[in-house]
């Protein structure tokens, strides 16, 4: 053994396994994917899918165009991420909506091909992903003129931020002249609208977190019609776990049900007609706002099982939604009896 070899160590099974890492692209944290724009679970799923490109090379999984594809079954996502099937499908759907993957069906009981996508950087997108490089390369800031590369003592000399407009300071400027200060902007209409949106968002979050819209009914009643609809739509979607429903149900059906509930909840009428009976609107609204994901799945399933002609589908759905809380338990009990014991 040479002298140089004595200063080396061999890789063991332990060191090889310990130094295996997944790689996550940094751009998944910036630009159009920053913050809450992409869920952390979807980032992890993308990272796992990216790792499978190694299998693509090993197994020669390339299409005639030379594009690499992978296979990643829903069951694999469930096992690796420890999530339910609905969540696994939701994560795949999110990656598809963000144009980070394309799924191609093969049919004939074959698994779907998955093509991973990455953003193409052009001149307009370079600044959007600037932080990807700036974080580890301070030199970039110097090239682009970022204030991070400017010494603190020089930054203090930024005259645009100075409050002293004369040698004696702004406090010595006559009031009539101070009113002309262009730096003291009036609150614009857009800023007022932004404040209103923030209040609306805060109210929505309070209702959703406490799951009690009745507590805030007086505040909701004071909101204009347009914003009231937006607020209730957010509450309804949260109640029924809208995103999860879309993973297993037809989006058009779910959206139609949301709109029916929304129309009733926002209705100024004192009574709502349910199955040819006028019921106090407060009672109907409370019941509809207490529906959850299971109730919606039950209504959609019952609707799809119906074989008779329905003339007024809107009234029919409203009746089913209103009665779902009272009939859902007996319905599933009957199904269990039928499947388990073959009872009629």
C-alpha positions in Angstrom: 0.0 0.0 0.0 1.4 3.4 -1.0 1.8 6.3 1.3 -1.0 8.1 -0.4 -3.3 5.1 0.0 -2.7 5.1 3.8 -4.3 8.5 4.0 -7.5 7.3 2.4 -10.5 5.3 3.8 -12.7 2.9 1.9 -16.4 3.5 1.6 -18.5 1.0 3.6 -22.1 0.0 3.3 -22.9 2.4 6.2 -21.2 5.4 4.5 -22.7 4.7 1.1 -26.3 4.5 2.4 -25.8 7.5 4.8 -24.7 9.7 1.9 -27.7 9.0 -0.3 -29.8 12.2 -0.6 -32.8 13.4 -2.5 -32.3 16.6 -4.5 -35.0 19.3 -4.5 -34.7 22.0 -7.2 -34.3 25.5 -5.6 -36.7 27.0 -8.0 -39.6 25.1 -6.3 -39.2 27.7 -3.4 -39.2 30.8 -5.6 -41.1 32.8 -8.2 -44.5 31.3 -9.1 -44.0 28.4 -6.7 -43.0 30.5 -3.6 -44.7 30.3 -0.3 -48.3 29.0 -0.3 -48.5 29.0 -4.1 -47.3 25.4 -3.9 -47.8 23.1 -1.0 -44.8 21.5 0.8 -46.2 18.0 0.2 -46.3 18.7 -3.6 -42.7 19.9 -3.5 -41.7 16.6 -1.8 -43.7 14.6 -4.3 -41.9 16.4 -7.2 -38.6 15.6 -5.6 -39.5 11.9 -5.3 -40.6 11.9 -8.9 -37.4 13.6 -10.0 -35.4 10.8 -8.3 -37.2 8.3 -10.6 -35.5 9.8 -13.6 -32.6 7.5 -12.6 -34.8 4.6 -13.3 -35.7 6.1 -16.6 -32.1 6.1 -17.6 -31.5 2.6 -16.3 -34.6 1.1 -18.0 -34.4 3.3 -21.1 -37.8 4.9 -20.5 -37.6 7.5 -23.3 -40.3 8.1 -25.9 -39.6 8.5 -29.6 -38.9 12.3 -29.0 -36.2 11.5 -26.5 -38.3 12.8 -23.6 -37.9 10.9 -20.3 -40.9 9.6 -18.5 -41.5 7.8 -15.2 -44.0 5.6 -13.5 -45.4 6.6 -10.1 -48.6 4.8 -9.0 -51.0 6.4 -6.5 -50.3 3.5 -4.1 -46.5 4.4 -4.1 -47.3 8.0 -3.2 -49.5 6.8 -0.4 -46.8 4.6 1.0 -43.8 7.0 0.6 -45.6 10.1 1.9 -47.9 8.3 4.4 -51.0 9.9 3.0 -54.5 8.7 2.1 -55.5 8.0 -1.5 -57.5 11.2 -1.8 -54.5 13.3 -0.6 -52.2 11.5 -3.0 -54.5 12.3 -5.9 -54.8 15.9 -4.7 -51.0 16.3 -4.8 -50.8 15.0 -8.3 -53.6 17.3 -9.3 -51.8 20.3 -7.8 -48.6 19.4 -9.8 -50.6 19.1 -13.0 -52.4 22.5 -12.4 -49.0 24.1 -11.8 -47.8 22.6 -15.1 -45.1 20.6 -13.4 -46.2 17.2 -14.7 -48.1 15.7 -17.5 -49.9 12.3 -17.1 -50.5 10.2 -20.2 -52.9 7.3 -20.0 -51.8 4.1 -21.7 -54.9 2.0 -21.1 -55.1 -1.8 -21.1 -54.4 -1.9 -17.3 -51.0 -0.3 -17.9 -49.7 2.4 -15.5 -49.8 6.0 -16.7 -46.7 7.7 -18.0 -45.6 10.8 -16.2 -43.6 13.5 -17.7 -42.0 16.0 -15.3 -41.8 19.6 -16.4 -39.6 22.5 -15.2 -40.0 26.2 -15.8 -38.3 27.6 -18.9 -36.4 30.8 -18.0 -36.5 33.7 -20.4 -35.8 37.4 -20.0 -39.1 38.0 -18.3 -38.7 35.2 -15.8 -35.0 35.8 -14.9 -35.8 38.4 -12.3 -38.6 36.3 -10.9 -36.2 33.6 -10.0 -33.3 36.0 -9.1 -33.3 34.9 -5.4 -32.4 31.4 -6.5 -29.0 32.6 -7.3 -28.6 35.6 -5.1 -29.0 33.5 -1.9 -25.7 31.6 -2.4 -23.9 34.1 -4.7 -23.5 37.6 -3.2 -21.6 38.5 -6.3 -24.8 38.5 -8.3 -26.2 41.3 -6.2 -23.2 43.4 -7.0 -23.6 42.9 -10.7 -27.4 43.6 -10.6 -27.0 46.7 -8.4 -28.8 45.2 -5.4 -28.7 47.2 -2.2 -27.4 44.2 -0.4 -23.9 44.7 -1.9 -23.9 48.4 -0.9 -22.0 49.2 2.3 -24.3 50.4 5.2 -22.6 53.8 5.4 -23.4 54.4 1.7 -27.0 53.2 2.0 -27.5 55.9 4.7 -26.8 58.5 2.1 -29.9 57.6 0.1 -31.3 61.1 -0.4 -34.6 59.7 -1.7 -35.3 58.4 1.8 -34.3 61.6 3.5 -36.9 63.4 5.6 -34.9 66.7 5.6 -35.8 68.5 2.5 -33.9 71.6 3.5 -30.7 72.2 5.5 -32.8 72.9 8.6 -35.2 69.9 8.2 -38.8 69.6 7.2 -40.1 70.7 10.6 -39.0 74.3 9.6 -41.0 74.2 6.3 -44.2 76.3 6.4 -47.4 74.1 6.6 -48.7 75.4 3.3 -45.5 74.1 1.6 -45.4 70.8 3.5 -48.9 70.1 2.1 -47.2 70.0 -1.3 -44.8 67.3 -0.3 -45.1 64.6 -3.0 -43.8 62.0 -0.7 -46.9 62.2 1.5 -49.4 60.3 -0.6 -53.1 60.2 0.0 -54.6 56.8 0.5 -55.7 55.7 -3.0 -58.9 53.9 -3.9 -56.9 50.7 -4.5 -55.4 50.9 -1.0 -58.9 51.2 0.5 -60.1 48.2 -1.5 -57.0 46.3 -0.3 -57.9 47.1 3.3 -61.4 45.9 2.8 -60.2 42.7 1.2 -57.8 42.1 4.2 -60.8 42.6 6.6 -62.9 40.2 4.6 -60.1 37.7 4.6 -59.6 38.0 8.3 -63.3 37.6 9.0 -63.4 34.5 6.7 -60.5 32.9 8.5 -62.1 33.6 11.9 -65.3 31.9 10.8 -63.5 28.9 9.2 -61.2 28.4 12.2 -64.0 28.5 14.7 -66.5 26.7 12.4 -69.2 29.0 13.6 -70.7 31.3 11.0 -73.8 32.1 13.2 -71.5 33.8 15.7 -70.5 36.4 13.0 -73.9 36.7 11.4 -74.3 40.4 12.3 -71.0 41.2 10.7 -71.7 39.2 7.6 -75.1 40.9 7.2 -73.3 44.3 7.1 -71.2 43.3 4.1 -72.3 44.2 0.6 -73.8 41.5 -1.6 -70.7 40.8 -3.7 -68.3 40.3 -0.8 -71.0 38.4 1.1 -71.1 35.8 -1.7 -67.3 35.6 -1.7 -67.2 35.1 2.0 -69.9 32.4 2.1 -68.4 30.6 -0.9 -65.1 30.3 1.0 -66.9 29.0 4.1 -68.9 26.4 2.1 -65.9 25.2 0.3 -64.0 24.8 3.6 -67.0 23.0 5.2 -67.2 20.4 2.4 -63.4 20.0 1.9 -63.8 21.2 -1.7 -60.2 20.4 -2.9 -60.4 16.8 -1.6 -63.9 16.3 -3.2 -62.5 17.3 -6.6 -60.0 14.4 -6.4 -62.9 11.8 -6.4 -66.0 13.6 -7.7 -66.9 15.4 -10.9 -65.9 19.0 -10.6 -69.0 20.3 -12.5 -71.3 18.5 -10.1 -69.5 19.8 -7.0 -69.5 23.3 -8.3 -73.2 23.1 -9.1 -73.9 22.0 -5.5 -71.8 24.8 -4.1 -73.7 27.4 -6.1 -77.0 26.0 -5.0 -76.0 26.2 -1.3 -74.5 29.6 -1.9 -77.7 30.9 -3.6 -79.9 29.8 -0.6 -77.5 31.0 2.0 -77.3 34.5 0.4 -81.1 34.7 -0.3 -83.0 37.5 1.3 -86.2 35.5 1.4 -87.9 34.7 4.7 -88.9 31.2 3.6 -87.2 28.6 1.3 -89.3 26.0 -0.5 -88.1 22.5 0.2 -90.1 19.7 -1.5 -93.2 21.8 -1.9 -93.0 23.0 1.7 -92.0 26.6 2.8 -89.4 26.4 5.6 -88.0 29.3 7.5 -84.9 30.4 5.7 -82.8 30.6 8.9 -83.4 26.8 9.5 -82.5 25.9 5.9 -79.3 28.1 6.0 -78.1 26.6 9.2 -78.6 23.1 8.0 -76.8 23.7 4.6 -73.9 25.4 6.4 -73.4 22.3 8.5 -73.0 19.9 5.5 -69.6 18.3 5.1 -67.7 16.3 2.6 -69.5 13.0 3.4 -72.9 14.6 2.8 -71.9 15.9 -0.6 -70.5 12.5 -1.6 -73.8 11.0 -0.4 -75.9 13.4 -2.5 -73.8 12.9 -5.6 -73.8 9.2 -5.3 -77.6 9.2 -4.8 -78.1 11.5 -7.7 -76.0 9.2 -10.0 -77.9 6.1 -8.8 -81.3 7.8 -9.7 -83.0 6.3 -12.8 -86.2 8.4 -12.8 -86.5 11.6 -14.8 -86.0 14.8 -12.8 -87.8 17.8 -14.2 -86.4 20.4 -11.8 -82.9 19.3 -11.0 -82.2 22.4 -8.9 -85.1 21.9 -6.6 -84.4 18.2 -6.5 -80.7 18.8 -5.4 -81.8 21.3 -2.8 -84.2 18.8 -1.3 -81.5 16.1 -1.2 -79.0 18.5 0.4 -81.5 19.6 3.0 -82.5 16.0 3.9 -79.0 14.6 3.7 -78.2 15.1 7.4 -81.4 13.2 8.3 -81.1 10.3 5.8 -77.4 9.7 5.4 -77.0 7.3 8.4 -80.0 5.1 7.4 -78.7 5.1 3.8 -75.3 3.7 4.6 -76.7 1.3 7.2 -78.9 -0.2 4.5 -75.9 -0.5 2.1 -73.9 -2.3 4.8 -76.7 -4.7 5.4 -77.1 -5.3 1.7 -73.4 -5.9 1.1 -72.8 -8.0 4.2 -75.9 -10.1 4.4 -77.5 -9.7 1.0 -80.6 -8.2 2.5 -82.9 -6.3 0.2 
